[in-house]
Amino acid sequence: MHRGRVVQPKSRAKLPASAQERWRIGEPLGDSGQSSCWRVTSITDGTRGVLKVPFPNGANKPQLARLQREMEILSQRAHSAIVALLDYSTDDAQPWLVTPEGIPLNEWWLARREATSADLYLEASEVVTTLARGLIELHDDGIIHRDIKPENVVILRDGEHARAVLIDFGVAYIQDEDRLTKLDGRSVRNDFATPPAAFYGPIEEPGAWWDCLGLAWLWAWMLAEHIPRRHLPFSWKHHRLLKHPHSENLRALVAACSNEDTGPRNANELLQLARRLRLTPTSESGARQEPDFTEAQNTVASGLAQQIIATQTRTEALASAAALLNHLYSELIADMIETAANSGLPIELAPPWSIIPRTPPMTPLTHPNVSQLTLIEFTGRRAIGDFTIRLSAWYQQGSVGTLPVVTAITTEGCGGTAAHFTHRTDGALLTHPQCAPMDDNGIHRVFVEIMQNPSTWSPAIH
């Protein structure tokens, strides 16, 4: 941590002797995730810095490994957006490092919030663009910071120029090296901008997209209409941004970065998308050239933003529908398979299918090949009137290698649409009756269309 909340005095006697020989120890600063931090001044040339040392009980624990990883990363690079390593010691008993003292981003930014919206958008863009260039170098080397948040960015002064730099690389991910995200048996994470999957356990191989998510939310945090006093789960859709001609373009960037499957895969792609959305500073050499295409470029960027927002809205609606249906659908298929098996229909099961015993079976068969059952109905209300959705299933012999079960989603009151599908015995989803491969989310498309309609749609399950 760099210049911030001063804590109660700690004992200097426990600080490494080698550090005290080269640096004059000042007041203690707020602790970082793995270290105790002190303001220091170089005895040789008066340079001011921040000394980080492991907590007194940190030996042979993750705090020690994190500090050593940070030294490893910082000692191998010299990028203007990555904090410099002024001095360090790799002593196994008491390692330490010194980095330049800066102003925490949250402190520096809050002091600038009286500026105009146009100036704030420009300055925020410069900060994020600078940090993204530093991340490009890290990502090219296979390093993912994983902990981007306002507290881990500081502002350094180069004369009149303010420069943003990334700090705190203790939990950075390096492929094939130990994971350092557990502390005393507890997982630690960045609650500012963490992929949802990380709340449920370690992600096997974090991608550089994780840093794109953090950087996008840092951008949105800086340009929030009202900066929250504490970090809360962000919603790109509902986050209130300062009014600006490009505010929806920024919303689109955050929306894109919220989706690992379709968002920027690394910082370089993030910068490219930001440029297409006209969010990064435009460099001009000499006088403005004619003709001026600014208006046309802004129109194209606005159209791209609308497309991104629409795509992400549909994707999230799809996920909501899938979450609503998946459990019910799984139960339906299991019941139908069980009934078919008990009735003597030819059926071979392969993973992921299995029979869930029920007594009695869900429904008796009245015919060896065809029997229909309505498992569940959804009813809802929207502006144009009521509608009903039914999830149904019936037995029907298909081609070799497919289950003798056909399921359908039908709707009434909202277009009368229907979708039929079946499964191969290995579980793969197929359309019916053509049995052409279909995306696993295909079964929810009807629901997505309904959920995208304006006004409310609150399901009641019968």
Secondary structure as UniProt FT lines:
FT   HELIX           12..14
FT   HELIX           17..22
FT   STRAND          23..29
FT   STRAND          35..42
FT   TURN            43..45
FT   STRAND          48..54
FT   TURN            56..57
FT   TURN            59..60
FT   HELIX           62..75
FT   TURN            80..81
FT   STRAND          87..89
FT   STRAND          96..100
FT   STRAND          103..104
FT   HELIX           105..110
FT   TURN            111..114
FT   HELIX           117..140
FT   TURN            141..142
FT   STRAND          143..144
FT   HELIX           150..152
FT   STRAND          153..158
FT   TURN            159..160
FT   STRAND          161..166
FT   TURN            170..171
FT   STRAND          173..174
FT   TURN            175..176
FT   STRAND          182..183
FT   TURN            184..185
FT   STRAND          186..187
FT   HELIX           196..200
FT   HELIX           209..222
FT   TURN            236..238
FT   TURN            245..246
FT   HELIX           247..257
FT   TURN            260..262
FT   HELIX           267..276
FT   TURN            277..278
FT   HELIX           294..342
FT   TURN            343..344
FT   TURN            351..352
FT   STRAND          372..382
FT   TURN            383..384
FT   STRAND          385..395
FT   TURN            400..401
FT   STRAND          405..412
FT   STRAND          418..424
FT   TURN            425..426
FT   STRAND          429..431
FT   TURN            432..434
FT   HELIX           440..444
FT   HELIX           445..451
FT   STRAND          460..461
//
